[in-house]
Every structure is written in structure tokens, then in C-alpha cells.
């Protein structure tokens, strides 16, 4: 009975366990037990040699596509730069095609798309595009920790072969740090930005690199950052003239900083207030276009935002929404109250604000 029990067992390890039991040793002599175990060992080896291997996952015809689909799903969900690189390596071993298009929500700024798509190696192209797109998405949802990891990995990758993309990633990392600090400040954090971050913002505003794709939003948020942290001396005295000429946000930031520094100075020192007034009035102006009909009569009248201002009106409004420094906001409110009172001369209830006296009493002709 004991021998039959052991012979019915398929696993050799179970035979050793059973044959070593106290009851088993009492039923069989030592020589019989050793002989039985040896027979089971030979039979187990024979079974292993003759048994067909189980079908592999990759043996079925549809397994390659299933594997690609699973890897693509992992790629979409992962925020770990190392894991992303590993998955892309596996995908490119299976299928030689681009994978940066598999998720329609992966987007990089139009300013950068041509530079990225010019990368010759498809694996590297996928890595750069996906790391940047995922990093930008993380910034949008305020996940700055993962954004920093993804951008840092992308910077390390592009540094090996492209000085242009290296500078692009340095700019995007700067924008991320600015947004992270501004988000913390909006949530109540009173801590000033570290000197290194302020220095990097200055470096960006002064940067003059030809043939480098630049996103206007980086300059916009850098200027708003400097205004919010009262870096008025830099904007009024230290910023290079070339930056003022070439970057409308720097020009606007300089006018705002200068006007705030002059408050509440004597009337004759308000030259920059007049310049700021003229600039904002021009931004808010509309141009009237008359369309003549076929018989020569004036027909439809169209009102369009003036293109003569240093900024388009919509961009100006977007910029103002990023300002949170009280004195800058008070100055802008005061300017708009004065402008409103001039344009709406039939207003019943007069609106008041601080510093109204610094603005002109009429519109420029």
C-alpha cells in the first residue's frame, strides 16, 4: 500500500516527504524505501524528458499584437522615466514603428515639434517626445515632482546629441520651477524663491541664442514672476535694452515696475505712468473697418482689436491674470478705473480707486 501511494505521486519532492514519515518507515525496510525512491527518481526524470513543453505566450499567432498592446498600455500609464525607457526598448524590439502617436493626449508645443521629429533615431525620438509630453501633462495637473523627474531624464538624454534640445529642456525646467513656486505662493506659502531660481529667470530674459525655438509663455511667466516677487530694480535698471526691445512682456513689466517705484512721487516724475497709460490704451483700442458693397456704398462695419499695441489684448489679459503682487494690481486697477471713467462719460455712479491722479485725464489723440 505504501509503495502504491508513492507511485501515485507525480512530484518527487512529495515522495521524499511521504517516505520520510514515521509511519512509512515502520511499514517499509530501509532498503525497500531507498529502492522505491530511486525508481521514482528515474520515472520523474523520464517524465520530464518526454513531456512536451507548455506553449509559450509568444507561440500563438496573436501573441505579438497582444504583447504590444499590453506594453503600450503600460507606456501610457507610467510616469517613471526608467520604466518608460525600458518599455520603449521592448516595443522597438517587437515592432519597428513610432510609438509617440499612440495616445492623442500626448502633446508637445508646436514650437518644438519640428526639432523633435527631426531626430533620426526612432527610439530616441519616441523617448524625447513622450518624456516631454508626460512632463507637460504633470505640470498641467500640478504634479511637479513627476514633471521634474521626466524633464530631468529628457534633459540627460538630449544633452548627448543636441545642444538646441538641451537648451529647450533647460527652458522648460525653468518654467516648471517658476510655476511650482508661483503655485505654492498662491496656496499661501510666504517663502521667497531661492536666489538660484531668480538668477536663472534673469538669465532666460537676457538670453540671445539664434535658431532656438522659444515659447512665448516662458518669457511671459518669467516677467510675471519678477513682478510678483518685487524684483523691480532688475526690471527698471538692469534688464538689457535688447530684451526690452525684443520681448513685449519685458517692456510691459518694465513699465509696470517703473510706475510702481514712482508711487507716490511728485507729478513731474510720472513719465513712466504716462508711457504705461499709452501702452495699455493702445492695447485696448479697436480698429474700425468699413466694408464697401458692390455699388460703392459703405456697408458692414467691423470692430477689431488694434494690432498696434505691444501685445494683443487677449495676451495682455492672460498676462494680467498671472499677477498677484498687491501694488502692481492696485496700479492696474487704478489705470482701468480712469480709462473706464473717460470712455463712459455718461456713467451715473462714479468709480474710485487709489492713485487716480497719476493718469492722464484724456485719451491720446
Helices and strands as residue ranges (DSSP letters): H 2-8, H 12-19, H 22-27, H 30-50, G 57-59, H 63-77, H 81-94, H 110-117, H 122-140, H 144-159, H 163-186, H 195-206, H 216-228, H 232-233, I 234-238, H 241-246, H 248-262, G 267-269, H 271-284, E 286-292, E 298-305, H 313-320, H 326-343, G 356-358
